Amino acid sequence: MTTATFPYICLEMDPLVGSKTREINQALKVGTKQSQSHAAAEALSLAIESIVEGVVQSLFQDLSSAYPDNKLYRVALKVSKEIHGKILTYLEWLTKFLSNERLGVVTSWYLSLFQAVNNQATAREFLVVQLKPELAGKARRTIDDLRSGKSKDLDAGVEMLIEIVDELLEPFVYEPKRLMKFNLVVSKTLDGIIYMIKSLSYRELRTFAKHLPPDHLPIILTHLEKNFRDSSHPV
């Protein structure tokens, strides 16, 4: 693993994600004829679970613990689990198209995204995505303004988060899709699935923001900063 440079988003992965991906990559390098599609789907499923848990579900769980009388967070957690279930259903459909030839390219790509964060001497691995400086600057200003009370615009915070998610999707979803070179029918179907899940997720985020009590915001900002790294917030 290489060391990440600012600014970036880092997401802790289940330890099995990296080990399984490396096993698949090594098997393909030595020319195995045994299909690696199910193993790849399992690794990808664990990665998606790590991302959904780290970015969304743990946030709603923290909010529910802090404000147990607020039904908003229990509903949001339920919706996030339903969206996660949809993703896994479509991933199962995709498995039959994951030939060894395609996986040989895409596993190497995913391994390139695993990095050490701040040179931590740890067995944990992180999915790291560099952010464009202008987006990172916008994110920092939005977080700082909301935390200080200079801004009360929660919608702006949600739109900033959506921009960051879009940035994450490029290396985690869109580039692997391009590398695997699916035929037109599969490619168009995947585009439709991705669009549907994005639209549903972003709609829920925007609805969530409209019902969020402003005094609950510090928990959300702290949660965001667990994953966002720049020179003003290195750890």
C-alpha positions as CSV (number, residue, x, y, z in Angstrom):
1,M,0.0,0.0,0.0
2,T,1.1,3.5,-0.7
3,T,0.6,6.6,1.5
4,A,-2.3,8.9,0.7
5,T,-1.7,12.6,0.1
6,F,-4.2,15.4,0.9
7,P,-7.0,15.9,0.2
8,Y,-8.9,12.6,0.1
9,I,-11.8,10.5,1.4
10,C,-10.8,7.4,3.3
11,L,-13.2,4.5,4.1
12,E,-12.1,1.6,6.4
13,M,-12.7,-1.7,4.7
14,D,-13.5,-5.1,6.2
15,P,-10.1,-6.8,6.5
16,L,-11.3,-9.6,4.2
17,V,-11.8,-7.3,1.3
18,G,-8.1,-6.8,0.6
19,S,-7.1,-10.4,1.3
20,K,-9.8,-11.8,-0.9
21,T,-9.1,-9.4,-3.7
22,R,-5.4,-10.3,-3.5
23,E,-6.2,-14.0,-3.6
24,I,-8.3,-13.5,-6.7
25,N,-5.7,-11.3,-8.3
26,Q,-2.9,-13.9,-7.7
27,A,-5.1,-16.8,-9.0
28,L,-5.7,-14.9,-12.2
29,K,-2.0,-14.0,-12.6
30,V,-1.0,-17.7,-12.5
31,G,-3.7,-18.4,-15.1
32,T,-6.4,-20.3,-13.2
33,K,-9.2,-21.6,-15.3
34,Q,-11.6,-21.8,-12.3
35,S,-14.1,-19.0,-12.3
36,Q,-13.4,-16.3,-9.8
37,S,-16.8,-14.5,-10.2
38,H,-18.4,-15.7,-7.0
39,A,-15.2,-14.9,-5.0
40,A,-15.1,-11.4,-6.6
41,A,-18.8,-10.8,-5.9
42,E,-18.2,-11.8,-2.3
43,A,-15.3,-9.3,-2.0
44,L,-17.2,-6.6,-3.7
45,S,-20.2,-7.2,-1.4
46,L,-18.0,-6.9,1.7
47,A,-16.6,-3.6,0.3
48,I,-20.0,-2.2,-0.4
49,E,-21.1,-3.3,3.1
50,S,-18.1,-1.5,4.6
51,I,-18.9,1.7,2.7
52,V,-22.6,1.7,3.5
53,E,-21.9,0.9,7.2
54,G,-19.1,3.5,7.5
55,V,-20.7,6.3,5.6
56,V,-24.4,5.9,6.3
57,Q,-25.6,3.3,8.8
58,S,-23.1,4.1,11.6
59,L,-24.2,7.8,11.3
60,F,-27.9,7.0,11.8
61,Q,-27.0,4.6,14.6
62,D,-25.0,7.3,16.4
63,L,-27.9,9.8,16.0
64,S,-30.4,7.2,17.2
65,S,-28.3,6.6,20.3
66,A,-28.0,10.3,21.0
67,Y,-31.6,11.1,20.3
68,P,-33.6,7.8,20.9
69,D,-37.0,9.6,20.8
70,N,-36.4,10.9,17.3
71,K,-38.1,8.5,14.8
72,L,-36.3,10.2,11.8
73,Y,-33.1,8.3,12.4
74,R,-34.7,4.9,12.8
75,V,-36.6,5.4,9.5
76,A,-33.4,6.6,7.8
77,L,-31.5,3.6,9.0
78,K,-34.3,1.3,7.7
79,V,-34.3,3.0,4.3
80,S,-30.5,2.8,4.1
81,K,-30.6,-1.0,4.7
82,E,-33.3,-1.4,2.0
83,I,-31.1,0.5,-0.5
84,H,-28.2,-1.7,0.5
85,G,-30.3,-4.8,-0.1
86,K,-31.2,-3.5,-3.6
87,I,-27.5,-3.1,-4.4
88,L,-26.7,-6.7,-3.3
89,T,-29.6,-8.0,-5.4
90,Y,-28.2,-6.3,-8.5
91,L,-24.7,-7.5,-7.7
92,E,-25.9,-11.1,-7.6
93,W,-27.3,-10.5,-11.2
94,L,-24.0,-9.0,-12.3
95,T,-22.0,-12.0,-11.1
96,K,-22.7,-14.1,-14.2
97,F,-21.0,-11.5,-16.4
98,L,-17.7,-11.4,-14.3
99,S,-15.4,-13.5,-16.5
100,N,-11.8,-14.1,-15.4
101,E,-10.6,-11.9,-18.2
102,R,-12.6,-9.0,-16.9
103,L,-11.7,-9.6,-13.3
104,G,-7.9,-9.7,-14.1
105,V,-8.1,-6.0,-15.0
106,V,-10.6,-4.8,-12.4
107,T,-9.0,-6.5,-9.3
108,S,-5.7,-4.8,-10.1
109,W,-7.6,-1.5,-10.3
110,Y,-9.3,-2.0,-6.9
111,L,-6.0,-3.0,-5.2
112,S,-4.6,0.3,-6.4
113,L,-7.2,2.1,-4.3
114,F,-6.1,0.4,-1.0
115,Q,-3.7,2.7,0.8
116,A,-2.2,3.3,4.2
117,V,-3.6,6.4,5.9
118,N,-1.1,8.6,7.8
119,N,1.4,5.8,7.8
120,Q,-0.6,3.9,10.4
121,A,1.1,0.6,11.5
122,T,-2.1,-1.3,11.4
123,A,-3.6,-4.3,9.6
124,R,-6.6,-2.2,8.7
125,E,-6.9,-1.2,5.0
126,F,-8.7,1.8,3.6
127,L,-10.3,2.6,0.3
128,V,-8.8,6.0,-0.5
129,V,-10.1,8.4,-3.2
130,Q,-8.3,11.6,-3.9
131,L,-10.5,14.7,-4.1
132,K,-10.1,17.6,-6.5
133,P,-8.6,20.6,-4.5
134,E,-11.6,22.8,-5.4
135,L,-14.1,20.2,-4.1
136,A,-12.1,19.6,-0.9
137,G,-11.9,23.4,-0.3
138,K,-15.7,23.7,-0.8
139,A,-16.2,20.8,1.6
140,R,-13.9,22.3,4.3
141,R,-15.7,25.7,4.0
142,T,-19.1,24.1,4.2
143,I,-18.2,22.0,7.3
144,D,-16.5,24.9,9.1
145,D,-19.3,27.3,8.4
146,L,-22.0,24.9,9.6
147,R,-20.0,24.0,12.7
148,S,-19.4,27.6,13.6
149,G,-23.0,28.7,13.0
150,K,-21.9,31.1,10.2
151,S,-24.2,29.1,7.9
152,K,-27.6,27.5,8.7
153,D,-28.0,26.1,5.2
154,L,-28.3,22.3,5.7
155,D,-29.3,21.9,2.1
156,A,-25.9,23.2,1.0
157,G,-24.3,20.6,3.3
158,V,-26.2,17.8,1.7
159,E,-25.4,19.0,-1.8
160,M,-21.7,19.1,-0.9
161,L,-22.0,15.5,0.4
162,I,-23.7,14.4,-2.8
163,E,-20.8,15.9,-4.8
164,I,-18.3,13.9,-2.8
165,V,-20.3,10.7,-3.3
166,D,-20.3,11.4,-7.0
167,E,-16.5,11.7,-6.8
168,L,-16.3,8.4,-5.0
169,L,-18.4,6.6,-7.6
170,E,-16.0,7.5,-10.4
171,P,-13.2,5.1,-9.2
172,F,-15.3,2.7,-7.3
173,V,-18.1,2.1,-9.9
174,Y,-17.7,3.9,-13.2
175,E,-14.0,3.2,-13.9
176,P,-14.3,-0.6,-13.1
177,K,-17.4,-0.7,-15.4
178,R,-15.4,0.9,-18.2
179,L,-12.5,-1.5,-17.6
180,M,-14.7,-4.6,-17.8
181,K,-16.0,-3.6,-21.3
182,F,-19.5,-5.1,-21.0
183,N,-21.6,-5.4,-24.2
184,L,-24.1,-2.7,-24.9
185,V,-27.1,-4.5,-23.3
186,V,-25.3,-5.2,-20.0
187,S,-23.7,-1.7,-20.0
188,K,-27.1,0.1,-20.5
189,T,-28.7,-2.1,-17.8
190,L,-26.0,-1.3,-15.4
191,D,-26.3,2.4,-16.2
192,G,-30.0,2.2,-15.4
193,I,-29.4,0.4,-12.1
194,I,-26.7,2.9,-11.0
195,Y,-29.0,5.8,-11.9
196,M,-31.9,4.3,-10.0
197,I,-29.9,3.7,-6.8
198,K,-28.3,7.1,-7.0
199,S,-31.6,8.9,-7.5
200,L,-33.2,7.0,-4.6
201,S,-30.2,7.6,-2.3
202,Y,-29.9,11.3,-3.1
203,R,-33.7,11.9,-2.7
204,E,-33.6,10.3,0.7
205,L,-30.6,12.5,1.7
206,R,-32.4,15.6,0.6
207,T,-35.5,14.6,2.5
208,F,-33.5,13.8,5.6
209,A,-31.9,17.3,5.6
210,K,-35.3,19.0,5.5
211,H,-36.3,17.3,8.8
212,L,-33.0,17.4,10.6
213,P,-33.0,19.5,13.9
214,P,-30.2,22.0,13.5
215,D,-28.8,21.2,17.0
216,H,-28.2,17.6,16.0
217,L,-25.8,18.8,13.2
218,P,-22.5,18.5,15.2
219,I,-22.8,14.7,15.2
220,I,-23.1,14.6,11.5
221,L,-20.2,17.0,10.9
222,T,-18.0,14.9,13.2
223,H,-19.0,11.8,11.3
224,L,-18.1,13.4,8.0
225,E,-14.7,14.4,9.3
226,K,-13.9,10.8,10.1
227,N,-13.7,10.1,6.4
228,F,-12.5,13.5,5.1
229,R,-8.8,14.3,5.2
230,D,-7.2,17.6,4.3
231,S,-4.3,19.7,5.7
232,S,-6.5,21.3,8.3
233,H,-7.9,17.9,9.5
234,P,-5.2,15.3,9.0
235,V,-6.6,12.7,11.5
